[in-house]
């Protein structure tokens, strides 16, 4: 079957047009094999499937290919259909629990500052040069991936920086892509609602590095205990980075404030606009990746000093009464701890208020753990909703409260409505307080039940600041 002979390739029977190739994938909500006949009736000229349902009417001229794994076949077919676009780019992928979005976004901005045309595939948005495309998943489906990279090639992009999720790896969304550099940031508690066990979560992350080519580079954070595990079986060349010890590339935090921090990277001091130990790791990963790809170290440090954080990552809004409201996407125990430790160090004796919730229909075991971290590091807690989805918001809050002892409960305020919780946290904060709004970051929506409504925390903060000034 020559995949380039078809008009398009899709795993969605609703998108089939005459001459299309339909790939039947068994999903979690529905099975594409049930729509093979519908695809044929709409004019599909090719079908890839794991089995052909009995009674399927196959007209003359329709090609059938039965495979063992149709998800993998979809990825390989998409790669060929779009003429292997990843081979024509320097494709860089980053995987890990935290820091993926910040790292790929800053790499995209760094290489643009160095004079290159670039593409970006991230949780926040996808970019082909300057053109923005909205996204809903960290790692989109393989057809969309290859189509976007083909656009990048046509646009003249030389680099593509991409977040690679464990689910994306497990579901073969990145199969067939030619990564020149793979970055490992860290591995902590997340996505166990999908993977069920931490061992399976780790296996899927490691699989990304197992599948790199011998011509690729695997750049790993050796301060994370799982760093060396990731590259046990990789054929790629391994390069290491560390903020705590010895490695191929190192960094140390010399000083920091709300305005930024002074780092020593590979022996050279550089002022950066980001803050926090976790961002020291992100910035070192970015610098190390650039050097691995042949960029001049000095030029890279100069460009690095001008970079600003990705939207919704330690985004600092200063308000009346000398208040600092910080919006961050932290929605895992490790991420919440990193952000609170950073703010605790900068806020010093000023009151630190932590507002957070936990997403519904997701891993429940992290809820009490996040409560314990917030209790330990913050002076006051405001427990509220995140994206409750189809779960009862009150039940999610009860799961969170289960992690608090009597002292924690005594310094906690529960307000289920997140908008009201934000307003209350700001309006009741003492002068000079730092207020962390954790969990939603860049998101401009909230999902309650099956309904997605507009919800922009920056707008709510600015509105509340105006109330204080009245």
N, C-alpha and C positions, 0 to 999 in steps of 0.2 A: 504493500500500500504506500503510495507516494503522497505524503501529507500535504505537499505544496500544490497538489492538483485541486484541492477543495476551495470553496469560496470563503469559508471560515471554519474555525474549530470551536466547539462549545460543549460544556457538560450540562447546559441548561436547555431542555427541550423547547422552552418558550422562545428561545433566541434562534432556533433553527430556521434557515432560509434554504431555498433550492440550491443544491450543490454543496451543502455543508457536511462536515464530519461531526457526528455526535458521539461523545464518549460517555458511556453509562457508568456512573460512579455511585456506589452505595454510600449514602450519607447517613446522618444521624436522625434527620427528620423524614427523609424519603429515600427511596431506592431508584436511581436513574434507569435501572433495567426495566422498571414498570412503564417507562416512557419511550422505549425503543420504537414501538409501533407508531406512536404519535410523531416521533422525529422522522420516520420514513414517510409517513403520510404528508408531512410538511415539505418533503423534497430532499431529505438527507441522502447523500450518495455514498456515505461511508459510516459504518458503525464499529466502534471498539467497545467490547464488553467482556465480562468474565464468564457469562453464560447467556445463551439466547433463549428467552422464554418460549415455551412450547406454544405453537399456534401462530408465531410471528409470520406475517406475510411479507416475504422479501421479493420485491420486483426485480426483474432483470436489470443489471447495471449497478446494483447497490452492493458495495464491497463490505464484507464482514470480517473482522479480525477478533478472535477470541484470545484473551490474554489472562495471565495469572493475577495481575494487579492492575486494575484500570486507572487508579490514581497515578501510579508511576507512568503508565502508558500515556495518560493525558499530558503530563509534564514533558515527556520526551517528544510527543507529537507537537506540542506547542513550541518547543525549542526549534524543531525542524521547520515548522510552518512559517515561523518568523525569521528563518535563516540564521539561527544560532547567534542572536544579538549579544549575548553575554561574552562571547569570544572576541567581540570587536570593541569591548569596553574593558577598562581596569575595574573589575567588580570587587568591591570590598563588603564583606558581611560581618556583622557583629551579633553575637549571641551571649546570653547571660540573663540573670533575673532583673537587675537594675542597671541603669545607665545607658541602655541601648539607644533610646531616642536622643538623649543629649549628645552622645558620641557621634552618631551618624549625622545629626543636624550640624554639629560644629565641624565635622570633617567636610561636609558639603560647603559650608561657609568659608572654611579655611582654604580649600583648594580653589574656590572661586576668587578669593582674595589673592591667591598666588597666580591667578591669570588663566585658570582652566575652565572649560565648559563642563558642567557636572549635572548628574541626575541624583535624585534622592527618593528612597522608598522607606517611609517611616510611619509610625503610629499616628502622627499628627497630620501629615499630608504627603503626597507624592509630587515631586517636581521633575519636569523635563526642562532643563535650563531654568528659565524664569517662570515657565508656565506651571500653574498649580492644578493638581487633580486631587479631589477629596478621596479619603480612604476610610474604611470601617474596621479592617483587620490589620494587625501588626505585619503579618505576611500575607499578601493577597494571593488569589488563586494563580496557578501557573500560566494560564492563558493571559490574564491581565498583566502579570509580571513580564512575560516575554513581549507583549504588545507595547508596554511602556518602555522597555529597554530598546525595542526596535525604533520607537519614536526618538529616544535619546541618540541612537546611532545616526538617524536621519538629521537630527538637529546639530550634529557635530560634537556631541559630548564625548569626552575622553574618559571620565570617571563616573562610576555609579556607587553610591554608598547606601547600604541596605540593612535594615533590621531583620534578623532571622530568629523567629520564635521557635520554641520547642515543638509546638503544635504544627507549625509550618513544615518543620523537618519530618515529623512523624507522618504527616499527611502527604509527603512527597511533593510539596509545593515548590521546593527549590531543587528537586532532582533535575539533573541535566545542565544546571548552570555552572559556568566556569569561573569560580572565585579565584582571584589572584591573591587575596589576603583575607584571612579569617581572624576575628578578634574575640577573645573570651574575657568578659568583665568580671563576673562573679556568679555564684550559685547559692541562692537562699530559698526559703519557703515560699512557693507560689504554684499556681495551676494544678494543685493536687485534686481539685474537683474533676479535672480532665485526666491527668496521668495516674491518679489513685495513690501511687507511692513515690517517694522521693527518688528511689533507685531508678524508676522508670523515667522520671523527669530528667535525671542526670544522663541516662542512656540516650535519650533523644537529643540532648545538647551535645553530647560526645559524638554522636553520629555525624553531626555537621563537620567536625574535624576529621573523622575517619574517612569522609568522602572527598576531602581536599586532594588535589593532585600533587605529585612530587615537585611540580614547578611552583607551587603556591607557598605562602608564608602563613604560619600559625602564630599569632601574637597573643601571649597569655599573661594574665595577672597572676604572678606566682605567690602573692600574698594571700590569695584565696586557696583554701586547702584542697579545692577540687581542680585547681589550675593544671597540675601535672597529670591528673587523671584524664583530662580532656584530650591530651595529645599523646597518650600511651600508644595508640595505634595509627597515628596520622602519618602519611607519607610526606607531608609538607615539612619545610624547614621551620624549626621552632625558634622564636625570639621571645624574650621575657621582659616584663616590666614590673617595677616594685616601688612602693612608697615607704616601705619599712626596712628593706634589706638590700642585698646584692642582687643585681639583675643586669641584663644588657642595657636597659634604660631605667634610670631612677629619678625620683623627685622627692623633695622635702618641702613641707609648708613652713615658711619662716614667720609670717604674720598674716592676720586677716581681720577684716571689718565688714560692715554691710556693703561697702563700696567695692571690695575685691580682696585678693590675697597675693602675697609675695611668695613665689615658688623658686626653688633652685632645681632646675631640670638639667640632668647630665652635667652638673657643675656650673651652670650659668643661671644667674638670677633673672626672673621675668615676672612682671606684675600682670595679673589676670583679673578680669572683671567678675569671674565666678567666685563663689565661696564654698567652703566645706571640704572636709577630707575626702568625701566621695567624689567631689568634682576635681580634686587633685588627681585622683585615679583616672577620671574621664579625660582630663587635659593631657596627662602623661600618655594615655593610650592614643590620643589624637596625634601628639607629637611623634610618638614611636612609630605609628602607622605611616605618617608622612615621610619620616626618614627611611623607613623600610621601602617605601615606594620611590625613593630617589630624590626627595625634596632636600633643599639646602637647610641644615639645622638652624643657622642664624636667621634666615628669611622666615623659617617656620615659627620661631619664637617671636619674632616681630609681629607676624600675622596673628599668632595665638593671643597676644596681649590685647588685640582689638575685638576679640570675639565676645559675644553676649550669649547668655544661656538660651536654651530652647524655651519656647512659650510654656508657661505653667511649671517651670522647674526653678524653684527658689526665686520666684518672681516677687520682688519687693515693692510694695506700695506704701509710700509715706503719707501720713495724714495728720490731722489736727491732734493736739495734745501729745505731740511727739510720738504718735503711734506708728508702729511698723507692722503692716499686715503682709504676711508672706504666703503666697499661693504655691503649692507643690503637689505633684502627682503621686506622692508617696502613698502606696496602697498595700504594701507588704510590711511585715515586721522589720526587716532589715532596712528598708528604705525609710520608714518612719523613724527608726533609731538614728540613722545617719543624719537626717534633717534636724531632728530635735537636738542631737549632740552639737551640731554646727550652730544652731540658734542659741543654745545654752551657753556656748563659749563666747559668742558675740554679745548676747544680752547681759551677761554677767549677773549683776544683782537686780536687774529689772525683771518684772513679772513676765513669765512665759506662759501663754495660754495655748492649748492644743485643741483644735476643733477637728473631729474626724468621725467617720462612720466606716462601714464595710459593705462591699457590693453584695447584692442578693444573687442567688443561684450560682455562687462561687464557693471556693474552699472555706468551710466554716471553722476549721481548726485554728486559723490564724487570728480570729476575732478576739478571743481572750488574751492571746499573746500580745497583740497590738495594744490592748488596754493596759497591760502590765508595763509595757515600754513607756506609754504616755504618762502613766501614774508616776513612774520613777524619774522622768526627765522634765515634766511640766509642772508648773505651780497650780494651774487650774485646767480642768478638762471640760469640754463641751461635746457631749456625745450626741450624734445626729445621724441622719441618713446619708448614704452615698448615692448609688444607683440601686435601689431595692429590687428592681425588676419584678419578678412574680412572687417574691417572698414578702411576708408581712414585715414591714419596717420595725414594728415593736419587737417582734421575735428576734430580729437581727441585733437590736440594741440590747436585748436581754443576754444574748450570747456574748456581746462585748462586755457587759457589766459583770459577767461571771468571772472575768479575769481580775477584777478589782477587789482589794481588801477593804475593811471599814474606812481606813484613811483615804483610800482612793475614791470611794463612794462619797465621802464627806466633801471632797473638793471637786466633785463632778456635778455638772448641770446637764440634764437630758432634755433636748428639744428636738422632736422628731422632724419637724419641718426645717429643712436645711437653710432656706432663706431667712427664716426667723432666727435660727440658731446663729447665723453669721451676724445679723443685725444686733442681736443681744450680746454676743461676744465682744463686738466693737464698742457698743454704747456703754457697756458696764466695765470696760477695761480701764484700769488706772492709768494715769499719765505715764508715758514712756514705755508702755507695755509692748511686747512683741506677740503677735497673734498668728499662729500657723493655721491655715486652712488646708488640711491634708486630704488627698484622695482623688480629687477631680482634675486639678492642674489645668491643662489646655482645653479640657472638654467644655463645650458651650451648650450642653444639654443635660437633662436628667431623665433617667428611665424609671418610670413607676408603672408597674404592671407591664403592659405591652406598649405603653404610650411614651413617646420621646418628645419632651417639651424643651423649649429654649430655657437655658439656665447658665448665665455667664457670671462667674464669681467676681470678676473685676468690675462689672457693672454694679453689682450689689454692694461691693465695698465703696465705690465712688459715691453711690446714692447715700450710703450710711454716713460717709464723711461729711456730706452736705447737711445732713440732719444735725450733726454735732456743731457745725458752723452757724446754724440759724440762731 
